[in-house]
Amino acid sequence: MEPGIFGSVFVSLILVFSSFLRVSGNSEGDALNALKSSLADPNNVLQSWDATLVNPCTWLHVTCNGDNSVTRVDLGNANLSGQLVSQLGQLPNLQYLMQEELYSNNISGKIPDELGHLTNLVSLDLYMNNLSGTIPDTLRKLTKLRFLRLNNNTLTGTIPVSLTTVMTLQILDLSNNHLRGAIPVNGSFSLFTPISFANNFLDPTPVSPPPPISPTPTTSSVGLALGLLPNGHQFESSEGQWMIYAAVNFRAPWDNLRDTQSC
C-alpha cells in the first residue's frame, strides 16, 4: 500500500473512532444535561456542565472511568430544586447516585422507573428531598445495590416486595415517608430493624412467639426414659434395655454384700 493511501486510511479510522467516542460521550452528556435543564440551580453548581463538550468527564461533580463513562454524580446539599429525569437511565456505568449526591436538596416529583436500568449502581441516596409517588418496582434490577436511602421524603404506596431479592443490600432507610401496608421480612430485608421503616403508616411487624417452655419431667417420663411404658411393659429401645439390665445386675452384688455385713 502506498504511503499516501495508508495515511488516508489511518486518518479515516481515527475520525471514525473519534466520532464513536463523541456519540458515546454525548449520550451520557445529553442525559446529564437533561437533568441540569430540569433543575433550578441558584448557586450555579452546574455551571460547568457544557453540553457542547465531547463528554461530561470534565464537568464538576462528575466522575468517569478510564473509558470516559460516567460512574458518579455528586450534587449533595447543593440547594437544587426540580425533578429527576428518565434520561438518567442512560448512564450504564453509573455506580453512585448520589452519595454526597442528590441528598438534602429540594428534588420533587417521582423517582423515575428508568433508574432500574442502572444495573451497576451501588448507592442510591435521594434522602431529605420532597420526592413523591411510589418506590419503583424496577429497583429490583439493581443487583449490585448496597445502599438505598430514600428517607425523609413524601413517598406513598407500599414497599415493593421485589426489593427483598436485592441480596447485596446492606443499608436501607425508608423512614419518614407516607408508606403503607406490610413490611417485607424475607430475603435481604430480614437484616433490617424497625428503624429502617420508622415514621410511616406501615402495619406493625408481627411479634415472634416466645420459645416453648420445656415441661418438668414426671414419673411417667422417667419411666419412659428407663425404657418402660406406663403399664409397666418394657419399651423397645436399646437404651431402656441397657438401663434395666444395669439396675438388675448391679443390685444383686450390693444385696449380697449387705447380707454378709449383717451376719
PyRosetta script that sets phi, psi and omega in degrees:
from pyrosetta import init, pose_from_sequence

init()
pose = pose_from_sequence("MEPGIFGSVFVSLILVFSSFLRVSGNSEGDALNALKSSLADPNNVLQSWDATLVNPCTWLHVTCNGDNSVTRVDLGNANLSGQLVSQLGQLPNLQYLMQEELYSNNISGKIPDELGHLTNLVSLDLYMNNLSGTIPDTLRKLTKLRFLRLNNNTLTGTIPVSLTTVMTLQILDLSNNHLRGAIPVNGSFSLFTPISFANNFLDPTPVSPPPPISPTPTTSSVGLALGLLPNGHQFESSEGQWMIYAAVNFRAPWDNLRDTQSC")
pose.set_psi(1, 133.4)
pose.set_omega(1, -178.6)
pose.set_phi(2, -68.8)
pose.set_psi(2, 149.2)
pose.set_omega(2, -177.4)
pose.set_phi(3, -55.8)
pose.set_psi(3, -38.5)
pose.set_omega(3, -178.6)
pose.set_phi(4, -64.9)
pose.set_psi(4, -41.0)
pose.set_omega(4, 179.9)
pose.set_phi(5, -68.2)
pose.set_psi(5, -41.9)
pose.set_omega(5, 178.7)
pose.set_phi(6, -59.7)
pose.set_psi(6, -43.0)
pose.set_omega(6, 179.4)
pose.set_phi(7, -62.8)
pose.set_psi(7, -40.0)
pose.set_omega(7, -179.8)
pose.set_phi(8, -65.3)
pose.set_psi(8, -42.7)
pose.set_omega(8, 178.8)
pose.set_phi(9, -63.2)
pose.set_psi(9, -42.3)
pose.set_omega(9, -178.7)
pose.set_phi(10, -63.1)
pose.set_psi(10, -44.0)
pose.set_omega(10, 178.5)
pose.set_phi(11, -63.9)
pose.set_psi(11, -39.6)
pose.set_omega(11, 179.2)
pose.set_phi(12, -62.5)
pose.set_psi(12, -41.4)
pose.set_omega(12, 178.9)
pose.set_phi(13, -63.7)
pose.set_psi(13, -40.2)
pose.set_omega(13, 178.8)
pose.set_phi(14, -62.6)
pose.set_psi(14, -42.3)
pose.set_omega(14, -179.6)
pose.set_phi(15, -64.6)
pose.set_psi(15, -41.2)
pose.set_omega(15, 178.6)
pose.set_phi(16, -63.7)
pose.set_psi(16, -44.7)
pose.set_omega(16, -179.7)
pose.set_phi(17, -64.0)
pose.set_psi(17, -42.2)
pose.set_omega(17, 178.9)
pose.set_phi(18, -63.9)
pose.set_psi(18, -38.2)
pose.set_omega(18, 178.4)
pose.set_phi(19, -64.0)
pose.set_psi(19, -39.7)
pose.set_omega(19, 178.4)
pose.set_phi(20, -61.6)
pose.set_psi(20, -45.6)
pose.set_omega(20, 179.4)
pose.set_phi(21, -62.9)
pose.set_psi(21, -38.1)
pose.set_omega(21, -178.8)
pose.set_phi(22, -64.7)
pose.set_psi(22, -44.1)
pose.set_omega(22, 179.6)
pose.set_phi(23, -64.5)
pose.set_psi(23, -44.8)
pose.set_omega(23, -179.2)
pose.set_phi(24, -63.3)
pose.set_psi(24, -47.7)
pose.set_omega(24, -179.2)
pose.set_phi(25, -64.7)
pose.set_psi(25, -41.7)
pose.set_omega(25, -177.5)
pose.set_phi(26, -67.6)
pose.set_psi(26, -29.5)
pose.set_omega(26, 178.4)
pose.set_phi(27, -62.6)
pose.set_psi(27, -38.7)
pose.set_omega(27, 177.5)
pose.set_phi(28, -77.0)
pose.set_psi(28, -36.9)
pose.set_omega(28, 175.6)
pose.set_phi(29, -63.2)
pose.set_psi(29, -39.3)
pose.set_omega(29, 178.0)
pose.set_phi(30, -62.9)
pose.set_psi(30, -38.3)
pose.set_omega(30, 179.7)
pose.set_phi(31, -63.8)
pose.set_psi(31, -45.2)
pose.set_omega(31, -179.9)
pose.set_phi(32, -70.8)
pose.set_psi(32, -33.7)
pose.set_omega(32, 177.5)
pose.set_phi(33, -66.6)
pose.set_psi(33, -33.8)
pose.set_omega(33, 175.2)
pose.set_phi(34, -63.6)
pose.set_psi(34, -38.8)
pose.set_omega(34, 176.4)
pose.set_phi(35, -63.8)
pose.set_psi(35, -44.8)
pose.set_omega(35, 179.3)
pose.set_phi(36, -58.4)
pose.set_psi(36, -41.9)
pose.set_omega(36, -177.6)
pose.set_phi(37, -66.8)
pose.set_psi(37, -23.7)
pose.set_omega(37, -177.3)
pose.set_phi(38, -91.7)
pose.set_psi(38, -3.1)
pose.set_omega(38, -175.6)
pose.set_phi(39, -113.1)
pose.set_psi(39, 142.9)
pose.set_omega(39, 168.7)
pose.set_phi(40, -87.6)
pose.set_psi(40, 130.9)
pose.set_omega(40, -171.8)
pose.set_phi(41, -129.3)
pose.set_psi(41, 76.4)
pose.set_omega(41, -175.0)
pose.set_phi(42, -64.9)
pose.set_psi(42, -23.2)
pose.set_omega(42, -178.8)
pose.set_phi(43, -98.8)
pose.set_psi(43, 8.2)
pose.set_omega(43, 178.4)
pose.set_phi(44, 55.6)
pose.set_psi(44, 38.0)
pose.set_omega(44, 177.5)
pose.set_phi(45, -64.7)
pose.set_psi(45, -30.7)
pose.set_omega(45, -175.7)
pose.set_phi(46, -99.7)
pose.set_psi(46, 19.9)
pose.set_omega(46, -175.3)
pose.set_phi(47, -61.5)
pose.set_psi(47, -31.6)
pose.set_omega(47, -177.7)
pose.set_phi(48, -81.0)
pose.set_psi(48, -2.7)
pose.set_omega(48, -177.9)
pose.set_phi(49, -80.4)
pose.set_psi(49, 89.2)
pose.set_omega(49, -175.7)
pose.set_phi(50, -101.0)
pose.set_psi(50, 111.8)
pose.set_omega(50, -175.4)
pose.set_phi(51, -69.6)
pose.set_psi(51, -11.4)
pose.set_omega(51, -178.4)
pose.set_phi(52, -83.9)
pose.set_psi(52, -10.0)
pose.set_omega(52, 179.9)
pose.set_phi(53, -75.8)
pose.set_psi(53, 158.9)
pose.set_omega(53, -177.0)
pose.set_phi(54, -59.3)
pose.set_psi(54, -43.6)
pose.set_omega(54, 176.9)
pose.set_phi(55, -148.4)
pose.set_psi(55, 165.8)
pose.set_omega(55, -175.3)
pose.set_phi(56, -85.2)
pose.set_psi(56, 10.9)
pose.set_omega(56, -173.4)
pose.set_phi(57, -70.4)
pose.set_psi(57, -15.0)
pose.set_omega(57, 176.7)
pose.set_phi(58, -93.3)
pose.set_psi(58, -1.6)
pose.set_omega(58, -179.3)
pose.set_phi(59, -76.9)
pose.set_psi(59, 146.4)
pose.set_omega(59, 173.8)
pose.set_phi(60, -67.7)
pose.set_psi(60, 146.2)
pose.set_omega(60, 177.7)
pose.set_phi(61, 73.7)
pose.set_psi(61, 11.0)
pose.set_omega(61, 177.6)
pose.set_phi(62, -122.9)
pose.set_psi(62, 132.3)
pose.set_omega(62, 177.6)
pose.set_phi(63, -118.2)
pose.set_psi(63, 137.7)
pose.set_omega(63, -179.8)
pose.set_phi(64, -122.5)
pose.set_psi(64, 163.0)
pose.set_omega(64, 173.4)
pose.set_phi(65, -90.8)
pose.set_psi(65, -172.7)
pose.set_omega(65, -178.2)
pose.set_phi(66, -66.1)
pose.set_psi(66, -15.4)
pose.set_omega(66, 178.3)
pose.set_phi(67, -97.7)
pose.set_psi(67, 15.6)
pose.set_omega(67, 179.7)
pose.set_phi(68, 59.2)
pose.set_psi(68, 38.5)
pose.set_omega(68, 175.9)
pose.set_phi(69, -113.7)
pose.set_psi(69, 137.3)
pose.set_omega(69, -174.2)
pose.set_phi(70, -67.2)
pose.set_psi(70, 128.8)
pose.set_omega(70, 178.4)
pose.set_phi(71, -116.9)
pose.set_psi(71, -15.2)
pose.set_omega(71, -174.6)
pose.set_phi(72, -156.3)
pose.set_psi(72, 140.6)
pose.set_omega(72, 175.3)
pose.set_phi(73, -129.5)
pose.set_psi(73, 121.1)
pose.set_omega(73, -175.5)
pose.set_phi(74, -116.5)
pose.set_psi(74, 104.9)
pose.set_omega(74, -177.9)
pose.set_phi(75, -134.4)
pose.set_psi(75, 29.9)
pose.set_omega(75, -175.6)
pose.set_phi(76, -69.9)
pose.set_psi(76, 141.4)
pose.set_omega(76, 172.9)
pose.set_phi(77, 54.0)
pose.set_psi(77, 41.4)
pose.set_omega(77, -175.3)
pose.set_phi(78, -104.4)
pose.set_psi(78, 8.6)
pose.set_omega(78, 178.8)
pose.set_phi(79, 61.9)
pose.set_psi(79, 34.0)
pose.set_omega(79, 177.8)
pose.set_phi(80, -85.6)
pose.set_psi(80, 149.1)
pose.set_omega(80, 173.4)
pose.set_phi(81, -139.3)
pose.set_psi(81, 160.2)
pose.set_omega(81, -175.8)
pose.set_phi(82, 128.9)
pose.set_psi(82, -154.2)
pose.set_omega(82, -174.7)
pose.set_phi(83, -129.1)
pose.set_psi(83, 153.3)
pose.set_omega(83, 171.3)
pose.set_phi(84, -72.2)
pose.set_psi(84, 158.4)
pose.set_omega(84, -176.6)
pose.set_phi(85, -122.5)
pose.set_psi(85, 152.9)
pose.set_omega(85, -179.0)
pose.set_phi(86, -66.1)
pose.set_psi(86, -23.7)
pose.set_omega(86, -178.4)
pose.set_phi(87, -63.5)
pose.set_psi(87, -16.0)
pose.set_omega(87, 177.3)
pose.set_phi(88, -60.3)
pose.set_psi(88, -23.4)
pose.set_omega(88, 177.1)
pose.set_phi(89, -69.3)
pose.set_psi(89, -4.4)
pose.set_omega(89, -179.8)
pose.set_phi(90, -95.7)
pose.set_psi(90, 17.7)
pose.set_omega(90, 177.8)
pose.set_phi(91, -109.5)
pose.set_psi(91, 81.2)
pose.set_omega(91, -167.5)
pose.set_phi(92, -64.8)
pose.set_psi(92, -23.3)
pose.set_omega(92, -177.8)
pose.set_phi(93, -105.7)
pose.set_psi(93, 10.5)
pose.set_omega(93, -179.7)
pose.set_phi(94, -65.2)
pose.set_psi(94, 129.8)
pose.set_omega(94, -179.7)
pose.set_phi(95, -111.0)
pose.set_psi(95, -30.8)
pose.set_omega(95, -175.1)
pose.set_phi(96, -129.1)
pose.set_psi(96, 114.2)
pose.set_omega(96, 174.7)
pose.set_phi(97, -140.7)
pose.set_psi(97, 88.6)
pose.set_omega(97, 5.6)
pose.set_phi(98, -150.4)
pose.set_psi(98, 101.6)
pose.set_omega(98, -177.9)
pose.set_phi(99, -79.5)
pose.set_psi(99, 120.0)
pose.set_omega(99, -159.7)
pose.set_phi(100, 63.6)
pose.set_psi(100, 34.2)
pose.set_omega(100, -151.9)
pose.set_phi(101, -116.6)
pose.set_psi(101, -106.1)
pose.set_omega(101, 179.9)
pose.set_phi(102, -102.6)
pose.set_psi(102, 19.7)
pose.set_omega(102, 178.9)
pose.set_phi(103, -78.2)
pose.set_psi(103, 159.1)
pose.set_omega(103, 173.6)
pose.set_phi(104, 51.0)
pose.set_psi(104, 49.6)
pose.set_omega(104, 169.4)
pose.set_phi(105, -120.1)
pose.set_psi(105, -153.2)
pose.set_omega(105, 175.4)
pose.set_phi(106, -128.7)
pose.set_psi(106, 47.0)
pose.set_omega(106, 179.4)
pose.set_phi(107, -73.6)
pose.set_psi(107, 130.0)
pose.set_omega(107, -177.7)
pose.set_phi(108, -120.6)
pose.set_psi(108, -174.7)
pose.set_omega(108, -179.8)
pose.set_phi(109, 81.8)
pose.set_psi(109, -165.1)
pose.set_omega(109, -174.8)
pose.set_phi(110, -94.1)
pose.set_psi(110, 158.6)
pose.set_omega(110, 170.8)
pose.set_phi(111, -79.8)
pose.set_psi(111, 119.4)
pose.set_omega(111, -175.3)
pose.set_phi(112, -62.5)
pose.set_psi(112, 137.6)
pose.set_omega(112, 174.8)
pose.set_phi(113, -59.1)
pose.set_psi(113, -28.7)
pose.set_omega(113, -175.9)
pose.set_phi(114, -65.9)
pose.set_psi(114, -13.6)
pose.set_omega(114, 175.6)
pose.set_phi(115, -62.8)
pose.set_psi(115, -18.9)
pose.set_omega(115, 175.8)
pose.set_phi(116, -67.6)
pose.set_psi(116, -11.6)
pose.set_omega(116, 177.2)
pose.set_phi(117, -81.8)
pose.set_psi(117, -10.5)
pose.set_omega(117, -176.0)
pose.set_phi(118, -84.7)
pose.set_psi(118, 70.6)
pose.set_omega(118, -170.4)
pose.set_phi(119, -71.0)
pose.set_psi(119, -8.1)
pose.set_omega(119, 175.1)
pose.set_phi(120, -99.4)
pose.set_psi(120, 4.9)
pose.set_omega(120, -175.1)
pose.set_phi(121, -66.7)
pose.set_psi(121, 131.6)
pose.set_omega(121, 178.6)
pose.set_phi(122, -105.1)
pose.set_psi(122, -36.2)
pose.set_omega(122, -175.9)
pose.set_phi(123, -135.4)
pose.set_psi(123, 128.0)
pose.set_omega(123, 175.6)
pose.set_phi(124, -124.0)
pose.set_psi(124, 101.6)
pose.set_omega(124, -176.4)
pose.set_phi(125, -116.3)
pose.set_psi(125, 104.1)
pose.set_omega(125, -179.7)
pose.set_phi(126, -125.0)
pose.set_psi(126, 24.5)
pose.set_omega(126, -174.7)
pose.set_phi(127, -75.4)
pose.set_psi(127, 159.6)
pose.set_omega(127, 178.3)
pose.set_phi(128, 58.7)
pose.set_psi(128, 50.4)
pose.set_omega(128, 172.1)
pose.set_phi(129, -126.5)
pose.set_psi(129, -153.7)
pose.set_omega(129, 178.5)
pose.set_phi(130, -130.7)
pose.set_psi(130, 40.0)
pose.set_omega(130, -178.6)
pose.set_phi(131, -70.4)
pose.set_psi(131, 142.3)
pose.set_omega(131, -179.6)
pose.set_phi(132, -127.5)
pose.set_psi(132, -175.6)
pose.set_omega(132, -178.3)
pose.set_phi(133, 80.9)
pose.set_psi(133, -166.9)
pose.set_omega(133, -174.6)
pose.set_phi(134, -97.8)
pose.set_psi(134, 164.5)
pose.set_omega(134, 173.0)
pose.set_phi(135, -77.8)
pose.set_psi(135, 121.6)
pose.set_omega(135, -175.3)
pose.set_phi(136, -62.9)
pose.set_psi(136, 133.6)
pose.set_omega(136, 175.0)
pose.set_phi(137, -64.8)
pose.set_psi(137, -22.1)
pose.set_omega(137, -178.4)
pose.set_phi(138, -66.0)
pose.set_psi(138, -15.2)
pose.set_omega(138, 178.9)
pose.set_phi(139, -64.4)
pose.set_psi(139, -13.7)
pose.set_omega(139, 177.3)
pose.set_phi(140, -63.3)
pose.set_psi(140, -19.9)
pose.set_omega(140, -178.7)
pose.set_phi(141, -78.9)
pose.set_psi(141, -7.8)
pose.set_omega(141, -177.0)
pose.set_phi(142, -84.9)
pose.set_psi(142, 76.2)
pose.set_omega(142, -171.2)
pose.set_phi(143, -75.6)
pose.set_psi(143, -2.8)
pose.set_omega(143, 175.8)
pose.set_phi(144, -110.2)
pose.set_psi(144, 3.7)
pose.set_omega(144, -174.3)
pose.set_phi(145, -68.8)
pose.set_psi(145, 129.6)
pose.set_omega(145, 178.1)
pose.set_phi(146, -114.2)
pose.set_psi(146, -28.5)
pose.set_omega(146, -176.8)
pose.set_phi(147, -127.2)
pose.set_psi(147, 119.6)
pose.set_omega(147, 177.3)
pose.set_phi(148, -129.3)
pose.set_psi(148, 105.7)
pose.set_omega(148, -177.9)
pose.set_phi(149, -124.9)
pose.set_psi(149, 106.2)
pose.set_omega(149, -179.4)
pose.set_phi(150, -119.4)
pose.set_psi(150, 16.6)
pose.set_omega(150, -174.9)
pose.set_phi(151, -68.5)
pose.set_psi(151, 159.9)
pose.set_omega(151, 177.3)
pose.set_phi(152, 59.4)
pose.set_psi(152, 51.4)
pose.set_omega(152, 170.2)
pose.set_phi(153, -128.0)
pose.set_psi(153, -159.7)
pose.set_omega(153, 175.8)
pose.set_phi(154, -126.0)
pose.set_psi(154, 42.2)
pose.set_omega(154, -179.1)
pose.set_phi(155, -68.1)
pose.set_psi(155, 142.9)
pose.set_omega(155, -178.3)
pose.set_phi(156, -123.2)
pose.set_psi(156, -177.2)
pose.set_omega(156, 179.3)
pose.set_phi(157, 83.0)
pose.set_psi(157, -164.1)
pose.set_omega(157, -178.0)
pose.set_phi(158, -102.0)
pose.set_psi(158, 165.6)
pose.set_omega(158, 175.1)
pose.set_phi(159, -82.0)
pose.set_psi(159, 121.1)
pose.set_omega(159, -178.9)
pose.set_phi(160, -60.4)
pose.set_psi(160, 123.2)
pose.set_omega(160, 178.6)
pose.set_phi(161, -62.2)
pose.set_psi(161, -26.7)
pose.set_omega(161, -178.7)
pose.set_phi(162, -62.1)
pose.set_psi(162, -20.9)
pose.set_omega(162, 179.2)
pose.set_phi(163, -66.1)
pose.set_psi(163, -20.9)
pose.set_omega(163, 179.8)
pose.set_phi(164, -68.1)
pose.set_psi(164, -13.1)
pose.set_omega(164, 179.4)
pose.set_phi(165, -85.9)
pose.set_psi(165, -6.1)
pose.set_omega(165, 177.0)
pose.set_phi(166, -82.4)
pose.set_psi(166, 88.3)
pose.set_omega(166, -170.4)
pose.set_phi(167, -76.2)
pose.set_psi(167, -9.3)
pose.set_omega(167, 177.6)
pose.set_phi(168, -82.8)
pose.set_psi(168, -9.1)
pose.set_omega(168, -173.0)
pose.set_phi(169, -64.8)
pose.set_psi(169, 126.3)
pose.set_omega(169, -179.4)
pose.set_phi(170, -116.1)
pose.set_psi(170, -35.3)
pose.set_omega(170, -179.9)
pose.set_phi(171, -123.3)
pose.set_psi(171, 127.6)
pose.set_omega(171, 178.7)
pose.set_phi(172, -136.6)
pose.set_psi(172, 128.9)
pose.set_omega(172, 175.7)
pose.set_phi(173, -140.5)
pose.set_psi(173, 108.7)
pose.set_omega(173, 177.5)
pose.set_phi(174, -116.1)
pose.set_psi(174, 15.8)
pose.set_omega(174, -174.6)
pose.set_phi(175, -69.2)
pose.set_psi(175, 161.4)
pose.set_omega(175, 175.0)
pose.set_phi(176, 58.6)
pose.set_psi(176, 52.0)
pose.set_omega(176, 172.7)
pose.set_phi(177, -129.9)
pose.set_psi(177, -161.2)
pose.set_omega(177, 177.8)
pose.set_phi(178, -120.6)
pose.set_psi(178, 36.6)
pose.set_omega(178, -177.0)
pose.set_phi(179, -73.4)
pose.set_psi(179, 149.2)
pose.set_omega(179, -179.6)
pose.set_phi(180, -131.2)
pose.set_psi(180, 170.0)
pose.set_omega(180, 175.4)
pose.set_phi(181, 93.4)
pose.set_psi(181, -163.8)
pose.set_omega(181, -175.6)
pose.set_phi(182, -82.4)
pose.set_psi(182, 150.7)
pose.set_omega(182, 173.8)
pose.set_phi(183, -91.3)
pose.set_psi(183, 117.9)
pose.set_omega(183, 177.1)
pose.set_phi(184, -61.7)
pose.set_psi(184, 141.2)
pose.set_omega(184, -177.6)
pose.set_phi(185, -124.8)
pose.set_psi(185, 5.2)
pose.set_omega(185, -177.5)
pose.set_phi(186, -97.1)
pose.set_psi(186, 174.5)
pose.set_omega(186, 173.7)
pose.set_phi(187, 54.9)
pose.set_psi(187, -136.6)
pose.set_omega(187, -177.3)
pose.set_phi(188, -65.7)
pose.set_psi(188, -22.8)
pose.set_omega(188, -178.6)
pose.set_phi(189, -71.8)
pose.set_psi(189, -13.2)
pose.set_omega(189, 178.1)
pose.set_phi(190, -66.7)
pose.set_psi(190, -13.8)
pose.set_omega(190, -178.6)
pose.set_phi(191, -84.5)
pose.set_psi(191, -17.4)
pose.set_omega(191, -167.5)
pose.set_phi(192, -99.8)
pose.set_psi(192, 144.1)
pose.set_omega(192, -178.0)
pose.set_phi(193, -92.3)
pose.set_psi(193, 170.7)
pose.set_omega(193, 178.6)
pose.set_phi(194, -57.5)
pose.set_psi(194, -20.5)
pose.set_omega(194, 179.1)
pose.set_phi(195, -59.1)
pose.set_psi(195, -33.4)
pose.set_omega(195, -178.9)
pose.set_phi(196, -65.6)
pose.set_psi(196, -17.3)
pose.set_omega(196, -174.4)
pose.set_phi(197, -122.8)
pose.set_psi(197, 10.5)
pose.set_omega(197, -171.9)
pose.set_phi(198, -64.6)
pose.set_psi(198, 154.7)
pose.set_omega(198, 174.5)
pose.set_phi(199, 59.1)
pose.set_psi(199, 48.9)
pose.set_omega(199, 169.6)
pose.set_phi(200, -125.5)
pose.set_psi(200, -161.4)
pose.set_omega(200, 175.9)
pose.set_phi(201, -119.3)
pose.set_psi(201, 38.9)
pose.set_omega(201, -175.1)
pose.set_phi(202, -82.3)
pose.set_psi(202, 155.0)
pose.set_omega(202, 176.4)
pose.set_phi(203, -66.0)
pose.set_psi(203, 145.3)
pose.set_omega(203, 177.2)
pose.set_phi(204, -61.2)
pose.set_psi(204, 143.1)
pose.set_omega(204, 176.1)
pose.set_phi(205, -71.3)
pose.set_psi(205, 129.1)
pose.set_omega(205, 179.9)
pose.set_phi(206, -57.5)
pose.set_psi(206, 136.7)
pose.set_omega(206, 178.7)
pose.set_phi(207, -81.8)
pose.set_psi(207, 130.0)
pose.set_omega(207, 179.1)
pose.set_phi(208, -68.0)
pose.set_psi(208, 137.0)
pose.set_omega(208, 179.2)
pose.set_phi(209, -66.5)
pose.set_psi(209, 149.4)
pose.set_omega(209, 178.7)
pose.set_phi(210, -66.5)
pose.set_psi(210, 155.4)
pose.set_omega(210, 178.8)
pose.set_phi(211, -64.8)
pose.set_psi(211, 147.4)
pose.set_omega(211, -178.9)
pose.set_phi(212, -63.9)
pose.set_psi(212, 145.3)
pose.set_omega(212, 179.3)
pose.set_phi(213, -85.7)
pose.set_psi(213, 130.4)
pose.set_omega(213, -179.9)
pose.set_phi(214, -67.9)
pose.set_psi(214, 129.8)
pose.set_omega(214, -179.4)
pose.set_phi(215, -68.5)
pose.set_psi(215, 150.1)
pose.set_omega(215, 176.8)
pose.set_phi(216, -70.1)
pose.set_psi(216, 132.1)
pose.set_omega(216, -179.4)
pose.set_phi(217, -58.3)
pose.set_psi(217, 137.4)
pose.set_omega(217, 178.2)
pose.set_phi(218, -111.5)
pose.set_psi(218, 174.6)
pose.set_omega(218, 179.5)
pose.set_phi(219, -60.5)
pose.set_psi(219, -40.4)
pose.set_omega(219, -178.2)
pose.set_phi(220, -67.0)
pose.set_psi(220, -36.4)
pose.set_omega(220, 180.0)
pose.set_phi(221, -70.0)
pose.set_psi(221, -33.4)
pose.set_omega(221, 175.1)
pose.set_phi(222, -64.3)
pose.set_psi(222, -40.4)
pose.set_omega(222, 177.5)
pose.set_phi(223, -61.0)
pose.set_psi(223, -39.5)
pose.set_omega(223, 177.8)
pose.set_phi(224, -65.1)
pose.set_psi(224, -36.6)
pose.set_omega(224, 179.0)
pose.set_phi(225, -64.5)
pose.set_psi(225, -29.9)
pose.set_omega(225, 178.6)
pose.set_phi(226, -83.6)
pose.set_psi(226, 2.3)
pose.set_omega(226, 178.0)
pose.set_phi(227, 88.5)
pose.set_psi(227, 22.2)
pose.set_omega(227, -178.1)
pose.set_phi(228, -116.0)
pose.set_psi(228, 141.1)
pose.set_omega(228, 171.7)
pose.set_phi(229, -83.5)
pose.set_psi(229, 162.7)
pose.set_omega(229, -178.1)
pose.set_phi(230, -57.0)
pose.set_psi(230, -26.7)
pose.set_omega(230, -179.0)
pose.set_phi(231, -86.5)
pose.set_psi(231, 6.5)
pose.set_omega(231, 176.1)
pose.set_phi(232, 94.8)
pose.set_psi(232, -8.2)
pose.set_omega(232, 179.6)
pose.set_phi(233, -76.8)
pose.set_psi(233, 154.3)
pose.set_omega(233, -177.8)
pose.set_phi(234, -71.2)
pose.set_psi(234, 137.5)
pose.set_omega(234, 176.8)
pose.set_phi(235, -84.5)
pose.set_psi(235, 136.1)
pose.set_omega(235, -175.3)
pose.set_phi(236, -79.9)
pose.set_psi(236, 77.9)
pose.set_omega(236, 174.7)
pose.set_phi(237, -147.0)
pose.set_psi(237, 146.2)
pose.set_omega(237, -177.3)
pose.set_phi(238, -66.7)
pose.set_psi(238, -35.1)
pose.set_omega(238, -179.6)
pose.set_phi(239, -65.5)
pose.set_psi(239, -46.0)
pose.set_omega(239, -179.6)
pose.set_phi(240, -63.4)
pose.set_psi(240, -40.7)
pose.set_omega(240, -179.9)
pose.set_phi(241, -64.4)
pose.set_psi(241, -38.4)
pose.set_omega(241, -179.1)
pose.set_phi(242, -67.5)
pose.set_psi(242, -40.8)
pose.set_omega(242, -178.6)
pose.set_phi(243, -66.6)
pose.set_psi(243, -37.7)
pose.set_omega(243, 176.8)
pose.set_phi(244, -66.3)
pose.set_psi(244, -42.0)
pose.set_omega(244, 178.4)
pose.set_phi(245, -59.7)
pose.set_psi(245, -43.1)
pose.set_omega(245, -178.9)
pose.set_phi(246, -65.7)
pose.set_psi(246, -40.8)
pose.set_omega(246, -177.8)
pose.set_phi(247, -63.4)
pose.set_psi(247, -39.9)
pose.set_omega(247, -178.1)
pose.set_phi(248, -74.3)
pose.set_psi(248, -48.1)
pose.set_omega(248, -171.6)
pose.set_phi(249, -77.9)
pose.set_psi(249, -27.6)
pose.set_omega(249, -179.8)
pose.set_phi(250, -87.9)
pose.set_psi(250, -14.3)
pose.set_omega(250, 179.6)
pose.set_phi(251, -81.3)
pose.set_psi(251, -32.5)
pose.set_omega(251, -177.8)
pose.set_phi(252, -58.1)
pose.set_psi(252, -49.7)
pose.set_omega(252, 177.5)
pose.set_phi(253, -60.0)
pose.set_psi(253, -36.7)
pose.set_omega(253, 179.4)
pose.set_phi(254, -65.0)
pose.set_psi(254, -39.8)
pose.set_omega(254, 178.6)
pose.set_phi(255, -66.2)
pose.set_psi(255, -40.2)
pose.set_omega(255, 179.2)
pose.set_phi(256, -63.5)
pose.set_psi(256, -41.2)
pose.set_omega(256, 179.9)
pose.set_phi(257, -64.4)
pose.set_psi(257, -40.2)
pose.set_omega(257, -178.8)
pose.set_phi(258, -67.2)
pose.set_psi(258, -38.3)
pose.set_omega(258, 178.8)
pose.set_phi(259, -66.4)
pose.set_psi(259, -36.9)
pose.set_omega(259, -179.5)
pose.set_phi(260, -65.9)
pose.set_psi(260, -42.3)
pose.set_omega(260, -178.7)
pose.set_phi(261, -66.8)
pose.set_psi(261, -29.1)
pose.set_omega(261, -178.6)
pose.set_phi(262, -78.4)
pose.set_psi(262, -14.6)
pose.set_omega(262, -179.1)
pose.set_phi(263, -77.9)
pose.dump_pdb("model.pdb")
